[in-house]
């Protein structure tokens, strides 16, 4: 049996390795967040409270520099992703009987299980059916199996002496993957490169939106430092800020949610097939507007219908005359292209948002009632999934209401340019042509008039003189 290391052994290793600030901090269990970091003395906002030296950070570079693991990793072509490199590094250290005592003390202090959505039962996940989390989790379940299978074939089987398969199973892989997801720190460096790392002890810090962003990576030394994100008194829990993260991402990566999260979003994916009419012309317009033919646009509680959604759809639904006018004016679809185009996209949005809301497993009001009645155990997986569903439904309802209000305003128009609808296709415009005989119906063009005539001719009568 490998030796199990207690957290205080990890702290001893950290101090011996040059970590600074541990005398003012300690690991502790808190009622709301579980394991976290407690202050032993006061700290002022901005004060450096902890530094983890470069030598003991978990990084891709350190994995490749390991005398045993590095050569095995180098044998894999193309190279593993940073995520798979770090997960393999964690499992490799955890599997060793000796020689990695310090790092193994860190691994031993990590949670033995996680509450990420990939560990939900089917019944628990069904509570958030219709959400982006549900879709992504289903996709992840398959991709994780595929990625693990590839690791087995490309690396583990090729180096059985380093990777005993009973310690590198799919369940082991999922544990290491969730460790990386929930505890990694990402930094964008000045040269445009990015750095992903795990920092022992610092990875025990929990999230609070009340704390300012407070962890920094020193490129020159390679050290990771944590500053006080706010003032602390002895006995307070120290927090870092993960950023403005919606519940769907918090639950998928970190295994928790924030009830009533103000950062909840719904990612709206807009796409156009390359064989659609005028695709090349429209693609150039999307690019000029800072978009692409497939664009993912987050809808938020504060901006449920962003301008980029309207920009994208104005271009997507533009006909030949709309495109000609836009090209002539060098327009980027910041304003409506035409009344008919605007009505068409807003009708589409209202219908689409309604369809999306109808796809949720449990409507918002029923979920709120169930939560109030304690149907879901507070803090449990189903309870967390319910909060994800609540957040996304609230965003979509706001988006639908916004689209309805805009549609109503466009359809009412001004007294100088009232809107009418084509009797055949229903397209609204101020530029319709009346039937030359009865003057009672209008069309957006000759093709619609011809298509509609078979059904219209029975009632088409010249107006009485």
Secondary structure, 3 states (H helix, E strand, C coil): CCCCCCHHHHHHHHHHCCCECHHHEEEEEECCCEEEEEECCCECCCCEEEEECHHHCECHHHHHHCCCHHHHHHCCCCCCCHHHHHHHHHHHHHHCCCCCHHHHHHHHHCCCCCCCHHHCCHHHHHCCCCCHHHHHHHHHHHHHHHHHHHHHHHHHHHHCCCCCHHHCCHHHHHHHHHHHHHHCEEEECCCCCEEEEECCCHHHCEECCCCCCCEEECCCCCCEEEECCCCECCCCEEEECCCCCCHHHHHHHHCCCCCCCCCCEEEEEEECCCCCCCHHHHHHHHHHCCCCCEEEEEEECCCCCCHHHHHHHHHHCCCHHHHHHHHHHCCCCCCCCCHHHHHHHHHHHHHHHHHHHHCCCCCHHHHHHHHHCCCCCCCCHHHHHHHHHHHHHHHHHHHHHHHHHHHHHHHHCCCCCCCEECCCCCCEECCCEECCCCCCCEECCHHHHHHHHHHHCCCCCCCCC
